[in-house]
Amino acid sequence: MRFCTWEDTLSQPPSPVRAQIAHALLELVVQVPESSEKAGADVALRVHAISRKAARQASMVAAGLSLPPGWMGWLTVLPEMISVWKIQAQMVADIAALHGQQSRVGKEQMLYCLFKHVSAQLFRDFAVRAGERVVVRSSTMKALEALALQISGKLLGTALRKGVSRWVPLVGAFGVGAYAYYDTLQVAKNAHHLFQTQGPTGG
């Protein structure tokens, strides 16, 4: 199957919501967050603590932003998703720093960690295996734009379900919060797996 290019997507204009999600993804990964974490012993324990803390934060933020009911709730869907992604992006930077890899985290690595579990197939041209390692390749901005648009297509259904959940605020908020918690742990798993085999001088 041929990888979809940015030019391909222009022939099929995305929906406004999907385009907004793609734009938000690219804005998010343009600048990788700084981390105060240091590489050292007990990396696995520290990753566990950081991931659980981030998952709790993401859960509380997502649940809180999903409380507005009805049509007002629809307006909070994208801000909620972006807020959770920012928490997750900081977590990814922290996990990379624990593995001595923070300087090597770019847009491609951040997108991989944040969304590889959403659809591993989308990353087949960005990430390759080299023995036990996973190497995320650098890419052009056009290819990243195309990737972000493809990811946004996968996330559109989640966004719509989040919007529907606003019609049952308390129950919906609980479900959104639980999903954010689980999703954040998946991101942590992606990051830990990507960085743990690289080593401080890995590529």
Residue, then its C-alpha position, 0 to 999 in steps of 0.5 A: m500500500r502506498f503511503c499517502t502524501w500531503e499532495d494526495t490529501l489536497s485532492q480530498p479536503p478534510s473536514p474542518v474538525r479533522a483539519q483543526i486536529a491535524h493543525a493542533l498536532l503539528e503545533l504541539v510537536v514543533q517544540v519539544p518540552e524541556s525536562s528536569e529529569k536526569a538519566g540514572a539508576d532505577v529508570a523503570l521505577r521513575v518511568h512508572a512514577i512519572s507515567r502514573k502522575a501524568a495519567r492522573q493529571a490527564s484524567m482530571v483535566a479531561a474529566g473537568l473539561s468534559l463537564p459543560p453539558g450539551w452544545m457548550g460541551w462540544l466547544t471543549v472537545l478540542p481544548e480537552m484533547i490538546s490539554v491532555w496531549k500537552i501533559q503527555a508530551q511533557m511525560v514523553a520528554d521526561i521519559a526520554a531524559l531518563h534514558g539520556q535521549q532528550s536531545r534526540v526527541g524531535k517532531e517525529q519521535m514525539l508523534y510516534c510516542l503520542f499516537k503509535h498506539v492509535s495506529a501503528q500502520l501509519f508509522r510504518d514509513f517513519a519507524v523501522r526496527a534495527g535488531e531490538r531497537v526502533v529507529v524513528r526517521s527524520s522526515t520532511m514537513k510535508a510528510l509530517e503534515a500528511l501524517a498529522l492529517q492521517i492521525s487526525g482521521k483516526l482521532l475524529g471518531t474519538a472527538l465525536r464520541k467525546g462530544v456526544s458524552r457531553w450530553v450526559p455530563l457526569v457519566g461522560a466525564f467519568g468515561v472521558g477521564a478514564y480514557a485519558y488515564y488509559d491513553t496516557l499509560q499507552v503513550a508512556k509505554n510507547a516512549h519507554h519502549l522507544f528510548q530504553t534500547q537506545g542508550p545515552t549515545g544511541g540514535 
